[in-house]
Amino acid sequence: MFWRGGLPLVTIRNLLDNGVHFGHTTQRWNPKMKGFILTERCGSYILDMRETIRGIVTAVDFIRDTVARGGEVLFIGTKRQAQQVIFKQASRVGQHYIAHRWLGGLLTNFSTVSKSLVRMKELEEARLDDSVSTKKEQLIRGRELQKLRRSLGGIRNMTKLPALLWVVDTNREGIAVEEARKLGIPVVAILDSNCDPDLVQFPIPGNDDSIRSIELLTGIVADAVAQGLVERHKAPQDDIEPMAEWEKQLLQSGDSSGETRPISGTDRPLDGDLSKGPAPQDEELSD
């Protein structure tokens, strides 16, 4: 068992048991991943789990330290296999997430996104007082609210740009990765054999199509976030950013065993049942 910063990480056996080592077929690969590939078997690449362990150790250190200093993490995974995992693990440690379609400009045009978040909260408050609107107006507002929740429900409490991204499938989430690059936001990501390692600062070679693989690696990332929150709570207050109210609730919700529980309001998806798959295609925000 590998340990880092008080966190039990993972063994190579754990990685193998969860299928993290399986890459794509030899016809689908990125030559830049050559250094992360161990061998070929039955027409598919086998990723080098020693490189995966190295990537995990480096990423966990960075994530823990970033969160301890007051940074926030944005979990991203919109493919069907990742949606429930992203919601579950991000909610467990009180972080932001995007589990449906990424809206273009979400990072690079965050001021516009912030206005949409304000609008979403206004609609939620207005829904509590149905006496001031007709049934038709209620229906229109309800549809608008549903659309906003589906697109932005996972970042409803995000008041600033995240300090780092956790990404499942950098090919699918290419727009998010590119926006992070433009803004200098570090990216920690699972890299399958068909990905470009040059696009991320903290690559973790692994299978980005298997639910078990995604769940294992995302869980490790969430554990690193939880450890960072604990260290932030213990650190001198002058050294870190002020803790948000939801973060205080998150720390208070942990039980005596150290397990971190979701804060109030995060025990179910804000944007509907994620098991039903991706949301309809919403309009992108202009850059």
Secondary structure in CASP SS format (residue, H / E / C, confidence):
PFRMAT SS
TARGET T0000
AUTHOR 0000-0000-0000
METHOD secondary structure of the structure
MODEL  1
M C 1.00
F C 1.00
W E 1.00
R E 1.00
G C 1.00
G C 1.00
L E 1.00
P E 1.00
L C 1.00
V C 1.00
T C 1.00
I H 1.00
R H 1.00
N H 1.00
L H 1.00
L H 1.00
D H 1.00
N C 1.00
G C 1.00
V C 1.00
H C 1.00
F E 1.00
G E 1.00
H E 1.00
T E 1.00
T C 1.00
Q C 1.00
R C 1.00
W C 1.00
N C 1.00
P H 1.00
K H 1.00
M H 1.00
K H 1.00
G H 1.00
F H 1.00
I E 1.00
L E 1.00
T E 1.00
E E 1.00
R E 1.00
C C 1.00
G C 1.00
S E 1.00
Y E 1.00
I E 1.00
L E 1.00
D C 1.00
M H 1.00
R H 1.00
E H 1.00
T H 1.00
I H 1.00
R H 1.00
G H 1.00
I H 1.00
V H 1.00
T H 1.00
A H 1.00
V H 1.00
D H 1.00
F H 1.00
I H 1.00
R H 1.00
D H 1.00
T H 1.00
V H 1.00
A H 1.00
R C 1.00
G C 1.00
G C 1.00
E C 1.00
V E 1.00
L E 1.00
F E 1.00
I E 1.00
G C 1.00
T C 1.00
K C 1.00
R H 1.00
Q H 1.00
A H 1.00
Q H 1.00
Q H 1.00
V H 1.00
I H 1.00
F H 1.00
K H 1.00
Q H 1.00
A H 1.00
S H 1.00
R H 1.00
V C 1.00
G C 1.00
Q C 1.00
H E 1.00
Y E 1.00
I E 1.00
A C 1.00
H C 1.00
R C 1.00
W C 1.00
L C 1.00
G C 1.00
G C 1.00
L C 1.00
L C 1.00
T C 1.00
N C 1.00
F H 1.00
S H 1.00
T H 1.00
V H 1.00
S H 1.00
K H 1.00
S H 1.00
L H 1.00
V H 1.00
R H 1.00
M H 1.00
K H 1.00
E H 1.00
L H 1.00
E H 1.00
E H 1.00
A H 1.00
R H 1.00
L C 1.00
D C 1.00
D H 1.00
S H 1.00
V H 1.00
S C 1.00
T C 1.00
K H 1.00
K H 1.00
E H 1.00
Q H 1.00
L H 1.00
I H 1.00
R H 1.00
G H 1.00
R H 1.00
E H 1.00
L H 1.00
Q H 1.00
K H 1.00
L H 1.00
R H 1.00
R H 1.00
S H 1.00
L H 1.00
G H 1.00
G H 1.00
I H 1.00
R C 1.00
N C 1.00
M C 1.00
T C 1.00
K C 1.00
L C 1.00
P C 1.00
A C 1.00
L E 1.00
L E 1.00
W E 1.00
V E 1.00
V E 1.00
D C 1.00
T C 1.00
N C 1.00
R C 1.00
E C 1.00
G H 1.00
I H 1.00
A H 1.00
V H 1.00
E H 1.00
E H 1.00
A H 1.00
R H 1.00
K H 1.00
L H 1.00
G C 1.00
I C 1.00
P C 1.00
V E 1.00
V E 1.00
A E 1.00
I E 1.00
L E 1.00
D C 1.00
S C 1.00
N C 1.00
C C 1.00
D C 1.00
P H 1.00
D H 1.00
L H 1.00
V C 1.00
Q C 1.00
F E 1.00
P E 1.00
I E 1.00
P E 1.00
G C 1.00
N C 1.00
D C 1.00
D C 1.00
S C 1.00
I H 1.00
R H 1.00
S H 1.00
I H 1.00
E H 1.00
L H 1.00
L H 1.00
T H 1.00
G H 1.00
I H 1.00
V H 1.00
A H 1.00
D H 1.00
A H 1.00
V H 1.00
A H 1.00
Q H 1.00
G H 1.00
L H 1.00
V H 1.00
E H 1.00
R H 1.00
H H 1.00
K H 1.00
A C 1.00
P C 1.00
Q H 1.00
D H 1.00
D H 1.00
I C 1.00
E C 1.00
P C 1.00
M C 1.00
A C 1.00
E H 1.00
W H 1.00
E H 1.00
K H 1.00
Q H 1.00
L H 1.00
L H 1.00
Q H 1.00
S H 1.00
G C 1.00
D C 1.00
S C 1.00
S C 1.00
G C 1.00
E C 1.00
T C 1.00
R C 1.00
P C 1.00
I C 1.00
S C 1.00
G C 1.00
T C 1.00
D C 1.00
R C 1.00
P C 1.00
L C 1.00
D C 1.00
G C 1.00
D C 1.00
L H 1.00
S H 1.00
K H 1.00
G C 1.00
P C 1.00
A C 1.00
P C 1.00
Q C 1.00
D C 1.00
E C 1.00
E C 1.00
L C 1.00
S C 1.00
D C 1.00
END
